[in-house]
Amino acid sequence: MNILNLLIDGSVGSGNVVTFTFFIGCMAMMAASVFFFLEMNGHDKKWRTSILVSGLITFIAAVHYWYMREYYIETGTSPTFFRYVDWILTVPLMCVEFYLILKAAGAQKSLMWKMIWLSTVMLVAGYVGESIDPANAQLWGLLAGLAYFWVVYEIWLGGASKLAASAGGAVHKAHKALCWFVLVGWAIYPIGYMAGTEGWYSGIFGGLDMDVIYNVGDAINKIGFGLVVYQLACDSK
Ligand SMILES: *C/C=C(C)/C=C/C=C(C)/C=C/C1=C(C)CCCC1(C)C
C-alpha cells in the first residue's frame, strides 16, 4: 500500500493520527534540513559547522522518518529499530552542538565525550527495555533516566554551565536555551516510553500513543535545537 492510497482513503489525516505524525514529521525534518544547509554559508565562519550539524541532525531524522512512516503503514507496529538507530546518530550530534558552541569559551573534548557516553547509555537502555527485555522495561527505563539526569546535571550545573557563564552574551543565551530543550523537551521521551511499555506506571499514559509522543518530541527537539544554533549565529553577526 502506498501513501497515495492512504491519502485517498483517508487513513492519513483524520483517520490515523499516528501515520499522519510520521508523514508530517518527515516533511518538517526535510524542510528544516534544506533551511539549515542553505543558511549555513550566509553566516560567520565560526558558526558554520554548528549550523551544518543542525542540518545533519534533521537530515538524518528525515531519512529515518521516511522509513519509519513506511514501516508503520505496512505493519501497523512501532518502528522501534529505526527509531533507535535515528536517535543513536542524532543525540550524540546534539551533544556535539553543546561542545561546538562552547569551544571558543574553552570547552574540552572530554566534556563532549562524557555527554555522548551518557546519552549512549540512556539510549541503549531504552532500546533494551523496549525490544529485548520488555519484561523489565521499568528497570531499563530507570537506568536510562539516571543517565538522562546526569546529562541534565552536566549542562545545567556542571562544567558546561560554567563555561557558558564565562562566555557570556549570545553564547550563554544559546546554551541556556539548549539546556531548557534538554530539561523539558527531552522529558517528552520518557512519557512516550511509559505509554508504550509495561511497569508501575502502566495505565497512567494509557490513552496516549508512544509513536505520536516520540514524533512530537523529535520535531520540537531536533528542529528547535537547530533554530537555537541558527539564532546564535544571527545574534553574533
Ligand atoms: C532526536 C532525538 C532525541 C533528542 C531523543 C532523545 C531521547 C531521550 C531523551 C530518551 C530518553 C529515555 C528516558 C529518559 C527513559 C526511558 C527511555 C528513553 C530512552 C525513552
The ligand as an SDF file (V2000), in Angstrom:
LIG
                    3D

 20 20  0  0  0  0  0  0  0  0999 V2000
   16.2490   13.4910   18.3620 C   0  0  0  0  0  0  0  0  0  0  0  0
   16.0640   12.5710   19.3750 C   0  0  0  0  0  0  0  0  0  0  0  0
   16.1780   12.8260   20.7070 C   0  0  0  0  0  0  0  0  0  0  0  0
   16.5060   14.1830   21.2450 C   0  0  0  0  0  0  0  0  0  0  0  0
   15.9210   11.7250   21.5850 C   0  0  0  0  0  0  0  0  0  0  0  0
   16.0010   11.7700   22.9090 C   0  0  0  0  0  0  0  0  0  0  0  0
   15.6630   10.6500   23.6850 C   0  0  0  0  0  0  0  0  0  0  0  0
   15.6040   10.6050   25.0460 C   0  0  0  0  0  0  0  0  0  0  0  0
   15.9520   11.7750   25.8950 C   0  0  0  0  0  0  0  0  0  0  0  0
   15.1740    9.3620   25.6470 C   0  0  0  0  0  0  0  0  0  0  0  0
   15.0970    9.1530   26.9740 C   0  0  0  0  0  0  0  0  0  0  0  0
   14.6080    7.9490   27.6580 C   0  0  0  0  0  0  0  0  0  0  0  0
   14.4930    8.0540   29.0430 C   0  0  0  0  0  0  0  0  0  0  0  0
   14.9460    9.2650   29.8000 C   0  0  0  0  0  0  0  0  0  0  0  0
   13.9120    6.9530   29.8960 C   0  0  0  0  0  0  0  0  0  0  0  0
   13.1490    5.9490   29.0830 C   0  0  0  0  0  0  0  0  0  0  0  0
   13.9090    5.5060   27.8870 C   0  0  0  0  0  0  0  0  0  0  0  0
   14.2150    6.6600   26.9230 C   0  0  0  0  0  0  0  0  0  0  0  0
   15.3630    6.1580   26.0660 C   0  0  0  0  0  0  0  0  0  0  0  0
   12.9740    6.8880   26.0480 C   0  0  0  0  0  0  0  0  0  0  0  0
  1  2  1  0
  2  3  2  0
  3  4  1  0
  3  5  1  0
  5  6  2  0
  6  7  1  0
  7  8  2  0
  8  9  1  0
  8 10  1  0
 10 11  2  0
 11 12  1  0
 12 13  2  0
 12 18  1  0
 13 14  1  0
 13 15  1  0
 15 16  1  0
 16 17  1  0
 17 18  1  0
 18 19  1  0
 18 20  1  0
M  END
$$$$
